[in-house]
Amino acid sequence: MLKILIIDDDPIVRTVLKRTLENQGYQVTIANNGQEGIQYAKEIQPALIICDWMMSCIDGLEVCRRIKREPELATTFFILLTAKGAQRGEEEDRIRGLDAGADEFISKPIEMKELKARVRAGLRLYQLHEDLKRQKQTLEVLNQNLQEELAEAADYVQSLLPSPLTGKVKTDTLFIPSAQLGGDCFDYYWIDDDNLVIYLLDVSGHGVGSALLSVSVLNLLRSQSLANTDFRQPGEVLKALNQNFQMRDHGHKYFTIWYGVYSYSKQQLIYASAGHPSGILLHQTSHQFEATHLGSLDLPIGFVPDICFEEMKVDIVENSSLYILSDGTYEILQPNGQLWSINAFVDLLLNFHQHSLEDILDNIKSINSLVNFDDDLSLLRIKF
């Protein structure tokens, strides 16, 4: 049963209002003055309050102001009783009442039919506010649960990423997830004593679907489960992936990938790219380092069936470094409204290639005034 609180220092008005509203089926509490009314409001938390404006000590305007400041009473419907003789129906006073938090006004002498109608309307609005508040609380709980599940999923994806390599080839990596669960994944491993596989992929979109597809591709490549495919041949690998992951069969999602195989005995890297940002090979010539872009114009995986992917080779000189990256590394909106570019990122690498990846990350953030990234950032460095 909805509760109504009547605050009035006139005992006759209190009695008439109480009897009228109880006959309508409401649970009614009465208060003799403003102070008592504020106390009762906090205790019973009524759905609706009817309060006289003109009262001694604390008037109805102040009662309204104090009650509406209480978070648990903010949606309580508040009706102020005004006295025509005191000209409380004037526009200026109504504005004062509205500013204090009043929702409705009824002039004395009270017309009971009007009172009943305004009470019904006020209770409908109160119930609507309460329903919205409950829905908001439910959505907040669901959102919290979703955020926790997404965080667990992000932790799971991160747990699948490889540990750093040491020895004849050294690796270090950065993986900075965006606020949303994304589709970046990467791996590297010695497929035999001589050949090192290196790849990074980026699934379109964000969310669980993108992450699931990314992990599926990672597991497929890691287990070398593509039939009739030589995993030392990047072109074959990308062609097999394209046959198995057409957009129409995977929620209209596609992915880009850079896939390379480094032969230690030949000191040579063979690679292919499906719509992915170029790898960046830094190598020393004379007294300075230069950057070579290792990429292609081939389409992402899933766009068109039955296409071939171009393989390219590059010789690796001693003390070279290969950087493989996702577009979240450089597609960053700057404070001036322009996108940062891969060329700007390469300039940064040339200046800081002897620093840690964390230092490079700090420079990316400082250049672009970043706190968080809008997209996943994945960066691999392979030192030969």
N, C-alpha and C positions, 0 to 999 in steps of 0.2 A: 504494500500500500504506500502511495506517495505521501510524503510528509509536507505539511505547510506550517509555517511559523508566522504568527500575528504579533506585531510589536506596536503597542499603542498605550498611551497613559490614560485614555478614557475607558473606564470599565464598561460602559454601555456599548461602545463601539466594539470592544473586544468580545463581549458576550454575543452580540448580534452576528458578527463575522464568524465566530467559532461555531455557533449553532447552524448557520446557513451552510457552511462548508462541510461540516460533519454530516449534514443531511445529504450532501452530494457524495458521500462515501470517502472523504479524505480524513487522514489522521492529522489533527490540529493541535498545536502547542501554542500557548499564549505567553507573552512577556509583558510586564508592566511598564518597562522603560527601555531606553536604548542600551544601557550597560547590560541589563539582564538579557536583552535580545541578542546581543553579540555573543554572550556566554552560551545561551541555548543553541545558537546557530552552529557554533563550533562543536557542541556536544551531539546534536541530533542530525546535523548536515541535511537540512530540508531541501526539497526540490524547488520550493517557492516560498518567498517571504513577502508579506504585506506589512508595510511599515508606515506609520504616520510621519509626515514631514516635521510638523510643529510639536516638539516635545521638550520638556525641561532637561537641563544638564547636557544630554547628548541628543541633538536633533537627528531626524531621519537621514539627512544628507551625509552626516558624519558616520552614522551607523552603516549606511550603504557603502561608503568609502572604505571603512575598516573591514567589512565582511568581504568585499570583492578583492581585497588584497590577499586574502587567504587562498592558497592554491586549491584546496579541496572544496572551496565554496565559489570558485570563479564562475562556474556554469549555473549556479543557483539563480533562478529567475526572480528579479527584485521589482516589486511594485510599490511606488511611493503614493501615499494618500495626500492629496493637496486640498487646501481650503480655498474655495472661491473668494470668500470674504477677504482673505489675506493676499488675494491676487497671485497665488502661487501657480496659477495656470498661464501666467505670462510667458512669452517665448524665451526671454532671458533666463528665467528660473528653470524652465525645462532644459535649457542647454546646460545649466549648472548641474541639474539632476543626471542628465546623460553623461556628462563628464565624470561624475562621481561613480557611475556604473549602473544607474537605474535602467531597467528595461522597459518599464511601462508606468503610466500615471493614471490615477483615478481621482476625480474630484469629489469632495464632500458637498452636499449629502450624497451618500453612495447609492447608486441605482443598482439593485441586486442582480438584475438580469445582465447588466453590463459587467459587474464584478465576476459573475459565474463564467461569462464568455471569455473575459480576459484571463481568468485563472486557467480555463481549459487550454487557451492558446499558449499561455506561458508554460504550462506543463508539457505540451507537445514539443515546444522548443527545447525545454530542459531534457526531455527524453531523447530528442534528436542529438543534442550535444553529448549526452551520456553514451548513446550508441556509437557515435563517432569516436569518442574517447576510448571505448572498449575496442573498437576496430583498430585504432591507432596502436593501442597496447599490444593487440594480437599481431599486427604487422611488425612492430618493433621486436617482438619475440621471434617471429619467423625470420626477420632480417638478421637478427643476432645469430640464430642457428645456421642460417645460410652462410654468414661470414665465417663462422667457425668451421663449417664444412669446406668452404673454399680455401681457408687457411690450411686445413689438413691436406687438401688436394695439392696445394702449392708445395707443402712440405714433402709430400710423396714424390712429386715431379722432381724436386731438388735432390731427393735421396737417390734418384736413378742416375743422376749425372756422374760422370767418371771422376776418379781421384787423379791428382796430377801425376804425370809421367816424369821419371828421372832417368838419367843414363845418357845414351847417345842422342836422344831427343828429349827435350824438356818442355813441359807445358804448364801454363797457369791460366786460370779462367775467372771470368766475372759473370754472375747471373743475378740480375736485380729484377725481381718480378714487379710489375706495375700494380696499381691498386686492385685491378681485376686479374683473375686467373687468365693467363695467356697461353700461347701455343708455341713458345720457343723450346727447343730441345737440341742437345748436341752430344757427341760421343767421339772417342778416338781409342783405338786399340791396335796392337800388332796382330795382323791377320796371319802372319807367319814370321819367321826370323828376320825377314828382309823388308816386309811391306807394312807400313803404318796407314791405317784408314783414319780419315779425319772428315767429319761432316757436321753441319749445323742446319737445322730446318726451322721454319717459322710458318705455323698454320694461320690462315686468315681468321680474323675476328678475335673475340675474347670469350671467356667463360669455360664451363665444363666441357662442352662439345669440342672446342678447339684443343683443350688440354688432353682429352681422351684420344683424339686423332693423333696428336703429337706423340703421346706415349705408345700408341699402337705402332706407329712407324719406327720409333726407337727400338721397341722390342723385336720387330721384324728384322731390322738391320743388324741388331746385336746378335740375334740368334742365327743370322744368315739363312733365313727361311724363304727367300725368293727363289722359286724353282728355275733351274737352267740359267743361273746368273753367276758370273765370275765377279766376285766382290772386289777384285783388284782392277776392274775395268769400270770407271765411273759412268761412262755412257750406257753400258749395259744395266747398271744399277738403276739409273734414273729412268730408263725406258721401262724396266720391270715395275718400278714404283708407279709410273704413270698408267700402266695397264691395270694395276691393282687398286688405284685410288682415284678413279674418275669422280668428278664432283657430283654427278647425278646419283651416285651410290653412297655418298658420304655427307649427306645434309647440305649439299651445295658448297662445301668447304674445299678449298685448295690449299696447297702449301708450296713455299719456295724452299730450295735446298741447295747448298754448296757442298759438293762431295769430292774429296781428293784422296789420292793414294801416293805416299812418299816411299820411293825405293831407296833404301840406305846404300846399297851396293852401287847403284847407278848415280846416286846423288841427283835424283830427278823426281819431280812432282808431276803427276798426271791428274787432271781435274776436269769436272764438268759442273755446270750451274743451271738450275731451272728457275729462272726469274729472281734469283737471289742477289743481294748486294755482292759486289766483287770482293774476293779475298785481296788483302793488301800484303805484298811481299816487300819487306825492307831489306836491302842489300847494300853493302858498302862498295863504292867506286871511288878510287883515289882517296881523298880525305873526307868524303862526305857520304851520307846515306841517301839512297834514292828509293822511291816507291814505285812498284809495278802493280797495276790493277789486274787481278786474275778473275775474269768473269766472262759472261757470254750474253747473247740476246735471246736465249731460248725461253720458251713459255714456262710458267709454273706448272707443277704437277697437278693433273686433274682437268686442265682446260680442254685439251684436244687429244683423242685417243690415237694410238699408232703413230707417234712421232719419234724421231731419233734425236739424240742430244749430242752436241759436238764435244769431243774430247780435245783437250789441249795439254801441252807439255811445257815445262819450264825447268831449266837446270837450277839446282840449288847450290849456291856457293857457301863456303864456311862462314859461320856467324850470321847467317841470314835469320830473319824472324818473319813468320807468317801470321797475319791477323785475320781471323774469320769472325764475322759479326752479323748481328741482326739489324734491321733498319731502325729499331728503337735506339740504337747507339747515336744516330745522327739526325733522324727525322724529328727534330725538337723545335717547338715553336718558341722563338726568342721573344724577349720583352717588346721588341720593336714590331712584332707581328709577322716577321719573316721566318721561314724555316732555315734552320742550320743545315749544312750540306755535308755530303761525304768528303768533298774536297777540303772543307774546313777541318773535318775530323782527321784526314790524312796529314794535314799540316801539323795538327796537334801531335800525332804519332811521331812525325819526324823530329819534333822538338823534345818529346818525352819518351822515346822508345827505350831508353836505358832506365827509366823509372818503373816502379811497380804499376800493375793495372789499377790498384786503388788510387795511386796518384793521378793516373790518367782520368779515372772516374771523377775525382775531386775537381780536376780542371774542366771537365765537361759540365759539371754542375755550376762551377763558378762563372764560366763563360756565358752560360744560358740562364743564370739566376734560378736554378732548379732546386726544389725541395724533394718532389716526387716525380717519377717518370710516368707519362701517359701510356707507354707501351713497355713490354718486357725489353730489358737490355741484356743481350748475351754477347760476350766477347771472349774469344779464344786467342791465345798467343802460343805459337809453337816455335821454339828456338832450336835451330839445326846446328 
